[in-house]
Amino acid sequence: MIFTNPAGAPELACDECGCRWFDRMTGACYECGAAVAPAARAEFEAALAEFAASRAAAAARDRNQQRGDEDDQGQRAQRPPGRPH
């Protein structure tokens, strides 16, 4: 089972009991001992990759927006006084 935490990141939960704590050495739930199915691991890895891609895209948009704002400020600073914008 995959759910989204408050920060928007995916988290894997046990299909049997809903616990979010897993022993990564054994691949089993700490609460009930159920094994994490390979399909659940694959689904979680895909969700993590999608989340990482969305965060990277958002960061790129933020950087581009910031550059655009800096360019606008530089152009305003270069205008001679008294000329309309």
N, C-alpha and C positions, 0 to 999 in steps of 0.2 A: 504494500500500500504506500502511495506517495502522497504527501500533503505539502503545502507551502507554509513556511514559517513566516512570522511577522515582517521579516526583512525581504520576503519574496523568494527566498531560496528553497529549492525542493529538499524535502527530508524523507528518508525511508522509514517506514513503520512496519512492524511485524504484521503479517497477514492474519496471524492467529489471535494475538491479544492487543495489537495496536501500540505496543511498546516501541519507543524510538531508540533503544539502546541495544547495540549488537556487539558481540565479541568478534572482532575482525579476524582473529586467529582461527576461530572455529567456524565462523559464518553462521552463528546461531544467536537467537534472541536471548538476552540476559534474563528476562522475566519468565518466559515459558520454555525456553530451550528449542523452539522451532527453528529449523534450518531456513536460511534465506534462499529462496529458489533462484536458479540462474536467470530465469525470465524477469524476476523482480529486480535483480542486480542490473540487468541490461536496461530495463525501463528506467531505473534510477540514474544510471550513467548517461542515458540519452537526455533525461530531464536536466541533469547537471550541465551537460554540454549546451543545451538550449539556453539555460539560465546564464551561463558564462558568455555566450554569444550575444545575448540581449544586453548584458551589462557592458560588454565591449562596445556595442553599437551606441548605447546611451552615452558612454564616455567620449566616443568619437564625436557625437553630435554636440556635446557640451564643449569640447575643445574647439570645434569649428565655430560654434556660436561665440565663444570667448574671443577667438581670433577676429571674427567679424566685428564684434564690439570694439576691439582694440583698433582695427582699421578705421572704423567710423570715427573714433575719437581722434586718431591721428589726422584724418582728413579735415575734421573741424578745426583742429589746432593749426593747420596750415593755411586756412582761409585768411585773407587780409581783413583787418577790422573794418567794420562798416558795410561789408558786403552781405547781401542776403544769403541765407543758407539755402 
